[in-house]
């Protein structure tokens, strides 16, 4: 999932916790959860960290999330329509205060974040 940030986008530092949303899917064999594009295993309550790699006007590597529930549900529908047996769900996450993040567009329509830190909820 690449995030288009445009040529004038600059990294920001979260002045407070930022609420965001993420679509996750079941791991094969129903042994837990993972991110849908990179297939990174995740756990409830986990604090994930990532470098942020900017490639021209896109974020190629970071922790991606949606800024609002409507955009996340649109992505959820896409996964349900195209990927069977992965039980995708939307979870509410936090980009914690002090984290570095970018805002941009995914698929040129959904407002998203790309951050260096993402806190997953205690329960999925």
C-alpha atoms as an extended CHARMM CRD file, in Angstrom:
* protein
*
       124  EXT
         1         1  UNK       CA              0.0000000000        0.0000000000        0.0000000000  PROA      1               0.0000000000
         2         2  UNK       CA              1.7650000000        3.1540000000       -1.1890000000  PROA      2               0.0000000000
         3         3  UNK       CA              0.5820000000        6.5090000000        0.0600000000  PROA      3               0.0000000000
         4         4  UNK       CA              0.6320000000        9.4790000000       -2.3170000000  PROA      4               0.0000000000
         5         5  UNK       CA              1.8230000000       12.4910000000       -0.3220000000  PROA      5               0.0000000000
         6         6  UNK       CA              2.4160000000       14.9740000000       -3.1570000000  PROA      6               0.0000000000
         7         7  UNK       CA              5.5480000000       16.9720000000       -3.7520000000  PROA      7               0.0000000000
         8         8  UNK       CA              5.0360000000       19.5120000000       -0.9470000000  PROA      8               0.0000000000
         9         9  UNK       CA              4.2690000000       17.0990000000        1.8740000000  PROA      9               0.0000000000
        10        10  UNK       CA              6.4440000000       17.2690000000        4.9630000000  PROA      10              0.0000000000
        11        11  UNK       CA              6.7050000000       14.9750000000        7.9450000000  PROA      11              0.0000000000
        12        12  UNK       CA              4.7360000000       16.0570000000       11.0190000000  PROA      12              0.0000000000
        13        13  UNK       CA              5.1020000000       15.1770000000       14.6820000000  PROA      13              0.0000000000
        14        14  UNK       CA              1.8840000000       14.1920000000       16.4880000000  PROA      14              0.0000000000
        15        15  UNK       CA              1.1430000000       16.8100000000       19.1510000000  PROA      15              0.0000000000
        16        16  UNK       CA             -1.4050000000       14.4560000000       20.7240000000  PROA      16              0.0000000000
        17        17  UNK       CA             -2.5950000000       10.8930000000       20.1870000000  PROA      17              0.0000000000
        18        18  UNK       CA             -4.2270000000       10.5440000000       16.7570000000  PROA      18              0.0000000000
        19        19  UNK       CA             -7.1470000000        8.1550000000       16.2930000000  PROA      19              0.0000000000
        20        20  UNK       CA             -6.9550000000        6.1330000000       13.0730000000  PROA      20              0.0000000000
        21        21  UNK       CA             -8.3280000000        2.9350000000       11.5400000000  PROA      21              0.0000000000
        22        22  UNK       CA             -6.7110000000       -0.1010000000        9.9490000000  PROA      22              0.0000000000
        23        23  UNK       CA             -7.9730000000       -3.1250000000        8.0590000000  PROA      23              0.0000000000
        24        24  UNK       CA             -6.4170000000       -6.3840000000        9.2010000000  PROA      24              0.0000000000
        25        25  UNK       CA             -6.9200000000       -9.9790000000        8.1070000000  PROA      25              0.0000000000
        26        26  UNK       CA             -6.6930000000      -13.4130000000        9.7100000000  PROA      26              0.0000000000
        27        27  UNK       CA             -3.4370000000      -15.2750000000        9.2940000000  PROA      27              0.0000000000
        28        28  UNK       CA             -3.6190000000      -18.4790000000        7.3050000000  PROA      28              0.0000000000
        29        29  UNK       CA             -4.8330000000      -21.2750000000        9.5440000000  PROA      29              0.0000000000
        30        30  UNK       CA             -6.6090000000      -18.7350000000       11.8170000000  PROA      30              0.0000000000
        31        31  UNK       CA             -3.5420000000      -18.4960000000       14.0590000000  PROA      31              0.0000000000
        32        32  UNK       CA             -3.7570000000      -14.7490000000       14.6260000000  PROA      32              0.0000000000
        33        33  UNK       CA             -3.9160000000      -11.4890000000       12.6690000000  PROA      33              0.0000000000
        34        34  UNK       CA             -1.7250000000       -9.7850000000       10.0800000000  PROA      34              0.0000000000
        35        35  UNK       CA             -1.5300000000       -6.7200000000        7.8930000000  PROA      35              0.0000000000
        36        36  UNK       CA             -3.1550000000       -7.3270000000        4.5110000000  PROA      36              0.0000000000
        37        37  UNK       CA             -0.4760000000       -6.1240000000        2.0960000000  PROA      37              0.0000000000
        38        38  UNK       CA              2.8400000000       -6.8780000000        3.8050000000  PROA      38              0.0000000000
        39        39  UNK       CA              1.4640000000       -9.8730000000        5.7720000000  PROA      39              0.0000000000
        40        40  UNK       CA              3.1900000000       -8.7440000000        8.9790000000  PROA      40              0.0000000000
        41        41  UNK       CA              1.8540000000      -10.6150000000       12.0480000000  PROA      41              0.0000000000
        42        42  UNK       CA              0.3310000000       -8.3160000000       14.6710000000  PROA      42              0.0000000000
        43        43  UNK       CA             -0.9250000000       -8.8190000000       18.2210000000  PROA      43              0.0000000000
        44        44  UNK       CA             -3.5520000000       -7.1760000000       20.3740000000  PROA      44              0.0000000000
        45        45  UNK       CA             -2.0940000000       -4.2830000000       22.3670000000  PROA      45              0.0000000000
        46        46  UNK       CA              1.1270000000       -4.2790000000       20.3550000000  PROA      46              0.0000000000
        47        47  UNK       CA              3.1090000000       -1.1010000000       19.7190000000  PROA      47              0.0000000000
        48        48  UNK       CA              4.5870000000       -1.3380000000       16.2200000000  PROA      48              0.0000000000
        49        49  UNK       CA              7.4840000000        0.7360000000       14.9410000000  PROA      49              0.0000000000
        50        50  UNK       CA              8.7000000000        1.2660000000       11.3940000000  PROA      50              0.0000000000
        51        51  UNK       CA             11.0700000000        3.4150000000        9.4720000000  PROA      51              0.0000000000
        52        52  UNK       CA              9.4500000000        5.8000000000        7.0000000000  PROA      52              0.0000000000
        53        53  UNK       CA             10.7810000000        5.5550000000        3.4590000000  PROA      53              0.0000000000
        54        54  UNK       CA              9.7880000000        8.2940000000        1.0390000000  PROA      54              0.0000000000
        55        55  UNK       CA             10.1910000000        7.4510000000       -2.6480000000  PROA      55              0.0000000000
        56        56  UNK       CA              9.6160000000       10.6260000000       -4.6410000000  PROA      56              0.0000000000
        57        57  UNK       CA              6.0410000000       11.6080000000       -3.7900000000  PROA      57              0.0000000000
        58        58  UNK       CA              4.9900000000        8.3380000000       -2.1510000000  PROA      58              0.0000000000
        59        59  UNK       CA              5.5490000000        6.6810000000        1.1870000000  PROA      59              0.0000000000
        60        60  UNK       CA              6.8430000000        3.2390000000        0.2490000000  PROA      60              0.0000000000
        61        61  UNK       CA              7.4940000000        1.9470000000        3.7770000000  PROA      61              0.0000000000
        62        62  UNK       CA              5.6840000000        2.9640000000        6.9860000000  PROA      62              0.0000000000
        63        63  UNK       CA              2.7160000000        1.9600000000        9.1110000000  PROA      63              0.0000000000
        64        64  UNK       CA             -0.3260000000        2.8540000000        7.0450000000  PROA      64              0.0000000000
        65        65  UNK       CA             -3.7690000000        3.6280000000        8.4510000000  PROA      65              0.0000000000
        66        66  UNK       CA             -6.9470000000        5.4430000000        7.4680000000  PROA      66              0.0000000000
        67        67  UNK       CA             -7.9190000000        8.8320000000        8.8900000000  PROA      67              0.0000000000
        68        68  UNK       CA            -11.6090000000        7.9690000000        9.1470000000  PROA      68              0.0000000000
        69        69  UNK       CA            -13.9220000000        5.0000000000        9.5330000000  PROA      69              0.0000000000
        70        70  UNK       CA            -15.6710000000        5.5600000000        6.1910000000  PROA      70              0.0000000000
        71        71  UNK       CA            -12.4150000000        5.1200000000        4.2560000000  PROA      71              0.0000000000
        72        72  UNK       CA            -11.5050000000        2.0380000000        6.2990000000  PROA      72              0.0000000000
        73        73  UNK       CA            -14.9170000000        0.4890000000        5.6350000000  PROA      73              0.0000000000
        74        74  UNK       CA            -14.4920000000        1.1480000000        1.9120000000  PROA      74              0.0000000000
        75        75  UNK       CA            -11.2160000000       -0.7900000000        2.0430000000  PROA      75              0.0000000000
        76        76  UNK       CA            -12.8600000000       -3.5140000000        4.1330000000  PROA      76              0.0000000000
        77        77  UNK       CA            -15.4980000000       -3.9710000000        1.4260000000  PROA      77              0.0000000000
        78        78  UNK       CA            -12.7610000000       -4.2470000000       -1.2000000000  PROA      78              0.0000000000
        79        79  UNK       CA            -11.0840000000       -7.0340000000        0.7850000000  PROA      79              0.0000000000
        80        80  UNK       CA            -14.3420000000       -8.8740000000        1.3860000000  PROA      80              0.0000000000
        81        81  UNK       CA            -15.1750000000       -8.7190000000       -2.3370000000  PROA      81              0.0000000000
        82        82  UNK       CA            -11.7630000000       -9.9280000000       -3.4990000000  PROA      82              0.0000000000
        83        83  UNK       CA            -10.1290000000      -12.0180000000       -0.7940000000  PROA      83              0.0000000000
        84        84  UNK       CA            -12.0330000000      -14.9610000000        0.5440000000  PROA      84              0.0000000000
        85        85  UNK       CA            -11.4190000000      -16.7300000000        3.8680000000  PROA      85              0.0000000000
        86        86  UNK       CA             -9.3320000000      -14.0090000000        5.5010000000  PROA      86              0.0000000000
        87        87  UNK       CA            -12.1150000000      -12.5090000000        7.6630000000  PROA      87              0.0000000000
        88        88  UNK       CA            -10.9860000000       -8.8580000000        7.2850000000  PROA      88              0.0000000000
        89        89  UNK       CA            -11.9910000000       -6.4420000000       10.0400000000  PROA      89              0.0000000000
        90        90  UNK       CA            -11.5030000000       -2.7520000000       10.8230000000  PROA      90              0.0000000000
        91        91  UNK       CA             -9.7730000000       -1.8580000000       14.0760000000  PROA      91              0.0000000000
        92        92  UNK       CA             -9.2780000000        1.5140000000       15.7460000000  PROA      92              0.0000000000
        93        93  UNK       CA             -5.6160000000        2.3020000000       16.3930000000  PROA      93              0.0000000000
        94        94  UNK       CA             -3.5970000000        5.1840000000       17.7870000000  PROA      94              0.0000000000
        95        95  UNK       CA             -0.6590000000        7.0880000000       16.3710000000  PROA      95              0.0000000000
        96        96  UNK       CA              0.8420000000        8.1320000000       19.7190000000  PROA      96              0.0000000000
        97        97  UNK       CA              1.9010000000       11.6420000000       20.6530000000  PROA      97              0.0000000000
        98        98  UNK       CA              5.4620000000       12.3070000000       19.4900000000  PROA      98              0.0000000000
        99        99  UNK       CA              5.2480000000        9.9670000000       16.4790000000  PROA      99              0.0000000000
       100       100  UNK       CA              6.3770000000       11.0890000000       13.0410000000  PROA      100             0.0000000000
       101       101  UNK       CA              3.6540000000       10.8480000000       10.3970000000  PROA      101             0.0000000000
       102       102  UNK       CA              2.5720000000       11.9650000000        6.9490000000  PROA      102             0.0000000000
       103       103  UNK       CA             -0.9200000000       12.5270000000        5.5970000000  PROA      103             0.0000000000
       104       104  UNK       CA             -1.8150000000       11.6040000000        2.0500000000  PROA      104             0.0000000000
       105       105  UNK       CA             -4.1340000000        9.7270000000       -0.2630000000  PROA      105             0.0000000000
       106       106  UNK       CA             -4.4160000000        6.0400000000       -1.0030000000  PROA      106             0.0000000000
       107       107  UNK       CA             -5.9020000000        5.1320000000       -4.3840000000  PROA      107             0.0000000000
       108       108  UNK       CA             -6.2970000000        8.9070000000       -4.8790000000  PROA      108             0.0000000000
       109       109  UNK       CA             -9.4550000000        8.9760000000       -2.7620000000  PROA      109             0.0000000000
       110       110  UNK       CA             -8.9540000000        7.7280000000        0.7850000000  PROA      110             0.0000000000
       111       111  UNK       CA             -7.3080000000       10.0080000000        3.3300000000  PROA      111             0.0000000000
       112       112  UNK       CA             -4.5900000000        8.0680000000        5.1110000000  PROA      112             0.0000000000
       113       113  UNK       CA             -1.6640000000        8.3320000000        7.4780000000  PROA      113             0.0000000000
       114       114  UNK       CA              1.7880000000        6.8150000000        7.1990000000  PROA      114             0.0000000000
       115       115  UNK       CA              3.5230000000        6.8160000000       10.5870000000  PROA      115             0.0000000000
       116       116  UNK       CA              6.5690000000        5.4840000000       12.3720000000  PROA      116             0.0000000000
       117       117  UNK       CA              4.5280000000        4.1700000000       15.3310000000  PROA      117             0.0000000000
       118       118  UNK       CA              1.1030000000        2.5600000000       15.5820000000  PROA      118             0.0000000000
       119       119  UNK       CA             -0.5870000000        1.1880000000       18.7000000000  PROA      119             0.0000000000
       120       120  UNK       CA             -3.0300000000       -1.6570000000       18.1490000000  PROA      120             0.0000000000
       121       121  UNK       CA             -6.0540000000       -1.9950000000       20.4660000000  PROA      121             0.0000000000
       122       122  UNK       CA             -6.1390000000       -4.4620000000       23.3710000000  PROA      122             0.0000000000
       123       123  UNK       CA             -8.9590000000       -6.4360000000       21.7130000000  PROA      123             0.0000000000
       124       124  UNK       CA             -9.6420000000       -7.1300000000       18.0240000000  PROA      124             0.0000000000
